[in-house]
Amino acid sequence: MPVQFIQDTLVAVEEANASQLSDYRFTS
């Protein structure tokens, strides 16, 4: 498995988690 694919996946997961956390803050 290429390292670039792993890095892209980690970045996507981190961005998704960050957006979920910000949405939770704004709605509460």
PDBQT receptor file of N, H, CA, C and O in Angstrom, charges set to zero:
ATOM      1  N   MET A   1       0.868  -1.197   0.000  1.00  0.00    +0.000 N 
ATOM      2  CA  MET A   1       0.000   0.000   0.000  1.00  0.00    +0.000 C 
ATOM      3  C   MET A   1       0.900   1.242   0.000  1.00  0.00    +0.000 C 
ATOM      4  O   MET A   1       1.781   1.360   0.852  1.00  0.00    +0.000 OA
ATOM      5  N   PRO A   2       0.694   2.148  -0.923  1.00  0.00    +0.000 N 
ATOM      6  CA  PRO A   2       1.565   3.323  -0.990  1.00  0.00    +0.000 C 
ATOM      7  C   PRO A   2       1.405   4.221   0.223  1.00  0.00    +0.000 C 
ATOM      8  O   PRO A   2       0.320   4.346   0.791  1.00  0.00    +0.000 OA
ATOM      9  N   VAL A   3       2.500   4.836   0.600  1.00  0.00    +0.000 N 
ATOM     10  H   VAL A   3       3.381   4.734   0.139  1.00  0.00    +0.000 HD
ATOM     11  CA  VAL A   3       2.465   5.721   1.775  1.00  0.00    +0.000 C 
ATOM     12  C   VAL A   3       1.575   6.931   1.506  1.00  0.00    +0.000 C 
ATOM     13  O   VAL A   3       0.888   7.409   2.409  1.00  0.00    +0.000 OA
ATOM     14  N   GLN A   4       1.582   7.427   0.273  1.00  0.00    +0.000 N 
ATOM     15  H   GLN A   4       2.140   7.039  -0.461  1.00  0.00    +0.000 HD
ATOM     16  CA  GLN A   4       0.776   8.608  -0.057  1.00  0.00    +0.000 C 
ATOM     17  C   GLN A   4      -0.704   8.326   0.196  1.00  0.00    +0.000 C 
ATOM     18  O   GLN A   4      -1.434   9.196   0.671  1.00  0.00    +0.000 OA
ATOM     19  N   PHE A   5      -1.144   7.106  -0.122  1.00  0.00    +0.000 N 
ATOM     20  H   PHE A   5      -0.551   6.399  -0.508  1.00  0.00    +0.000 HD
ATOM     21  CA  PHE A   5      -2.547   6.756   0.103  1.00  0.00    +0.000 C 
ATOM     22  C   PHE A   5      -2.867   6.790   1.591  1.00  0.00    +0.000 C 
ATOM     23  O   PHE A   5      -3.933   7.256   1.994  1.00  0.00    +0.000 OA
ATOM     24  N   ILE A   6      -1.939   6.296   2.404  1.00  0.00    +0.000 N 
ATOM     25  H   ILE A   6      -1.073   5.918   2.076  1.00  0.00    +0.000 HD
ATOM     26  CA  ILE A   6      -2.159   6.294   3.855  1.00  0.00    +0.000 C 
ATOM     27  C   ILE A   6      -2.230   7.729   4.368  1.00  0.00    +0.000 C 
ATOM     28  O   ILE A   6      -3.086   8.061   5.188  1.00  0.00    +0.000 OA
ATOM     29  N   GLN A   7      -1.329   8.575   3.884  1.00  0.00    +0.000 N 
ATOM     30  H   GLN A   7      -0.633   8.306   3.219  1.00  0.00    +0.000 HD
ATOM     31  CA  GLN A   7      -1.323   9.967   4.346  1.00  0.00    +0.000 C 
ATOM     32  C   GLN A   7      -2.621  10.663   3.945  1.00  0.00    +0.000 C 
ATOM     33  O   GLN A   7      -3.216  11.382   4.747  1.00  0.00    +0.000 OA
ATOM     34  N   ASP A   8      -3.061  10.449   2.704  1.00  0.00    +0.000 N 
ATOM     35  H   ASP A   8      -2.578   9.865   2.052  1.00  0.00    +0.000 HD
ATOM     36  CA  ASP A   8      -4.307  11.076   2.259  1.00  0.00    +0.000 C 
ATOM     37  C   ASP A   8      -5.481  10.606   3.111  1.00  0.00    +0.000 C 
ATOM     38  O   ASP A   8      -6.364  11.396   3.444  1.00  0.00    +0.000 OA
ATOM     39  N   THR A   9      -5.494   9.327   3.462  1.00  0.00    +0.000 N 
ATOM     40  H   THR A   9      -4.777   8.684   3.191  1.00  0.00    +0.000 HD
ATOM     41  CA  THR A   9      -6.587   8.804   4.279  1.00  0.00    +0.000 C 
ATOM     42  C   THR A   9      -6.571   9.435   5.662  1.00  0.00    +0.000 C 
ATOM     43  O   THR A   9      -7.618   9.812   6.187  1.00  0.00    +0.000 OA
ATOM     44  N   LEU A  10      -5.389   9.551   6.254  1.00  0.00    +0.000 N 
ATOM     45  H   LEU A  10      -4.538   9.245   5.827  1.00  0.00    +0.000 HD
ATOM     46  CA  LEU A  10      -5.299  10.142   7.588  1.00  0.00    +0.000 C 
ATOM     47  C   LEU A  10      -5.757  11.594   7.555  1.00  0.00    +0.000 C 
ATOM     48  O   LEU A  10      -6.459  12.042   8.461  1.00  0.00    +0.000 OA
ATOM     49  N   VAL A  11      -5.370  12.327   6.529  1.00  0.00    +0.000 N 
ATOM     50  H   VAL A  11      -4.799  11.963   5.793  1.00  0.00    +0.000 HD
ATOM     51  CA  VAL A  11      -5.777  13.732   6.426  1.00  0.00    +0.000 C 
ATOM     52  C   VAL A  11      -7.292  13.828   6.297  1.00  0.00    +0.000 C 
ATOM     53  O   VAL A  11      -7.916  14.681   6.928  1.00  0.00    +0.000 OA
ATOM     54  N   ALA A  12      -7.886  12.958   5.486  1.00  0.00    +0.000 N 
ATOM     55  H   ALA A  12      -7.379  12.264   4.974  1.00  0.00    +0.000 HD
ATOM     56  CA  ALA A  12      -9.333  12.995   5.293  1.00  0.00    +0.000 C 
ATOM     57  C   ALA A  12     -10.053  12.686   6.600  1.00  0.00    +0.000 C 
ATOM     58  O   ALA A  12     -11.055  13.324   6.924  1.00  0.00    +0.000 OA
ATOM     59  N   VAL A  13      -9.548  11.710   7.354  1.00  0.00    +0.000 N 
ATOM     60  H   VAL A  13      -8.734  11.192   7.092  1.00  0.00    +0.000 HD
ATOM     61  CA  VAL A  13     -10.177  11.349   8.628  1.00  0.00    +0.000 C 
ATOM     62  C   VAL A  13     -10.056  12.504   9.614  1.00  0.00    +0.000 C 
ATOM     63  O   VAL A  13     -11.011  12.821  10.323  1.00  0.00    +0.000 OA
ATOM     64  N   GLU A  14      -8.886  13.133   9.661  1.00  0.00    +0.000 N 
ATOM     65  H   GLU A  14      -8.110  12.875   9.085  1.00  0.00    +0.000 HD
ATOM     66  CA  GLU A  14      -8.706  14.246  10.599  1.00  0.00    +0.000 C 
ATOM     67  C   GLU A  14      -9.629  15.403  10.247  1.00  0.00    +0.000 C 
ATOM     68  O   GLU A  14     -10.207  16.032  11.134  1.00  0.00    +0.000 OA
ATOM     69  N   GLU A  15      -9.771  15.687   8.948  1.00  0.00    +0.000 N 
ATOM     70  H   GLU A  15      -9.302  15.176   8.227  1.00  0.00    +0.000 HD
ATOM     71  CA  GLU A  15     -10.656  16.781   8.542  1.00  0.00    +0.000 C 
ATOM     72  C   GLU A  15     -12.106  16.451   8.885  1.00  0.00    +0.000 C 
ATOM     73  O   GLU A  15     -12.853  17.328   9.320  1.00  0.00    +0.000 OA
ATOM     74  N   ALA A  16     -12.509  15.205   8.695  1.00  0.00    +0.000 N 
ATOM     75  H   ALA A  16     -11.903  14.493   8.341  1.00  0.00    +0.000 HD
ATOM     76  CA  ALA A  16     -13.879  14.805   9.019  1.00  0.00    +0.000 C 
ATOM     77  C   ALA A  16     -14.125  14.944  10.514  1.00  0.00    +0.000 C 
ATOM     78  O   ALA A  16     -15.171  15.442  10.928  1.00  0.00    +0.000 OA
ATOM     79  N   ASN A  17     -13.166  14.507  11.325  1.00  0.00    +0.000 N 
ATOM     80  H   ASN A  17     -12.316  14.103  10.988  1.00  0.00    +0.000 HD
ATOM     81  CA  ASN A  17     -13.324  14.618  12.773  1.00  0.00    +0.000 C 
ATOM     82  C   ASN A  17     -13.388  16.080  13.185  1.00  0.00    +0.000 C 
ATOM     83  O   ASN A  17     -14.192  16.435  14.047  1.00  0.00    +0.000 OA
ATOM     84  N   ALA A  18     -12.571  16.926  12.600  1.00  0.00    +0.000 N 
ATOM     85  H   ALA A  18     -11.918  16.638  11.900  1.00  0.00    +0.000 HD
ATOM     86  CA  ALA A  18     -12.554  18.343  12.954  1.00  0.00    +0.000 C 
ATOM     87  C   ALA A  18     -13.889  18.995  12.594  1.00  0.00    +0.000 C 
ATOM     88  O   ALA A  18     -14.412  19.795  13.369  1.00  0.00    +0.000 OA
ATOM     89  N   SER A  19     -14.445  18.661  11.427  1.00  0.00    +0.000 N 
ATOM     90  H   SER A  19     -14.020  18.011  10.798  1.00  0.00    +0.000 HD
ATOM     91  CA  SER A  19     -15.711  19.256  11.022  1.00  0.00    +0.000 C 
ATOM     92  C   SER A  19     -16.835  18.777  11.931  1.00  0.00    +0.000 C 
ATOM     93  O   SER A  19     -17.742  19.547  12.248  1.00  0.00    +0.000 OA
ATOM     94  N   GLN A  20     -16.788  17.515  12.355  1.00  0.00    +0.000 N 
ATOM     95  H   GLN A  20     -16.051  16.890  12.097  1.00  0.00    +0.000 HD
ATOM     96  CA  GLN A  20     -17.826  17.010  13.258  1.00  0.00    +0.000 C 
ATOM     97  C   GLN A  20     -17.739  17.719  14.606  1.00  0.00    +0.000 C 
ATOM     98  O   GLN A  20     -18.766  18.056  15.196  1.00  0.00    +0.000 OA
ATOM     99  N   LEU A  21     -16.522  17.948  15.096  1.00  0.00    +0.000 N 
ATOM    100  H   LEU A  21     -15.688  17.675  14.617  1.00  0.00    +0.000 HD
ATOM    101  CA  LEU A  21     -16.363  18.612  16.389  1.00  0.00    +0.000 C 
ATOM    102  C   LEU A  21     -16.863  20.049  16.299  1.00  0.00    +0.000 C 
ATOM    103  O   LEU A  21     -17.534  20.521  17.216  1.00  0.00    +0.000 OA
ATOM    104  N   SER A  22     -16.549  20.755  15.213  1.00  0.00    +0.000 N 
ATOM    105  H   SER A  22     -16.004  20.371  14.467  1.00  0.00    +0.000 HD
ATOM    106  CA  SER A  22     -16.981  22.141  15.085  1.00  0.00    +0.000 C 
ATOM    107  C   SER A  22     -18.501  22.197  14.963  1.00  0.00    +0.000 C 
ATOM    108  O   SER A  22     -19.134  23.089  15.528  1.00  0.00    +0.000 OA
ATOM    109  N   ASP A  23     -19.093  21.256  14.231  1.00  0.00    +0.000 N 
ATOM    110  H   ASP A  23     -18.579  20.531  13.772  1.00  0.00    +0.000 HD
ATOM    111  CA  ASP A  23     -20.548  21.222  14.119  1.00  0.00    +0.000 C 
ATOM    112  C   ASP A  23     -21.172  20.999  15.491  1.00  0.00    +0.000 C 
ATOM    113  O   ASP A  23     -22.196  21.600  15.816  1.00  0.00    +0.000 OA
ATOM    114  N   TYR A  24     -20.558  20.137  16.295  1.00  0.00    +0.000 N 
ATOM    115  H   TYR A  24     -19.726  19.649  16.031  1.00  0.00    +0.000 HD
ATOM    116  CA  TYR A  24     -21.104  19.849  17.621  1.00  0.00    +0.000 C 
ATOM    117  C   TYR A  24     -21.033  21.101  18.493  1.00  0.00    +0.000 C 
ATOM    118  O   TYR A  24     -21.962  21.382  19.250  1.00  0.00    +0.000 OA
ATOM    119  N   ARG A  25     -19.946  21.846  18.390  1.00  0.00    +0.000 N 
ATOM    120  H   ARG A  25     -19.192  21.618  17.775  1.00  0.00    +0.000 HD
ATOM    121  CA  ARG A  25     -19.814  23.059  19.206  1.00  0.00    +0.000 C 
ATOM    122  C   ARG A  25     -20.866  24.085  18.800  1.00  0.00    +0.000 C 
ATOM    123  O   ARG A  25     -21.484  24.721  19.654  1.00  0.00    +0.000 OA
ATOM    124  N   PHE A  26     -21.069  24.244  17.490  1.00  0.00    +0.000 N 
ATOM    125  H   PHE A  26     -20.567  23.728  16.796  1.00  0.00    +0.000 HD
ATOM    126  CA  PHE A  26     -21.985  25.281  17.040  1.00  0.00    +0.000 C 
ATOM    127  C   PHE A  26     -23.427  24.934  17.391  1.00  0.00    +0.000 C 
ATOM    128  O   PHE A  26     -24.227  25.828  17.669  1.00  0.00    +0.000 OA
ATOM    129  N   THR A  27     -23.770  23.645  17.380  1.00  0.00    +0.000 N 
ATOM    130  H   THR A  27     -23.121  22.919  17.154  1.00  0.00    +0.000 HD
ATOM    131  CA  THR A  27     -25.162  23.271  17.615  1.00  0.00    +0.000 C 
ATOM    132  C   THR A  27     -25.494  23.237  19.101  1.00  0.00    +0.000 C 
ATOM    133  O   THR A  27     -26.666  23.316  19.469  1.00  0.00    +0.000 OA
ATOM    134  N   SER A  28     -24.486  23.122  19.964  1.00  0.00    +0.000 N 
ATOM    135  H   SER A  28     -23.534  23.058  19.665  1.00  0.00    +0.000 HD
ATOM    136  CA  SER A  28     -24.780  23.010  21.393  1.00  0.00    +0.000 C 
ATOM    137  C   SER A  28     -24.706  24.365  22.088  1.00  0.00    +0.000 C 
ATOM    138  O   SER A  28     -24.927  24.451  23.296  1.00  0.00    +0.000 OA
TER     139      SER A  28
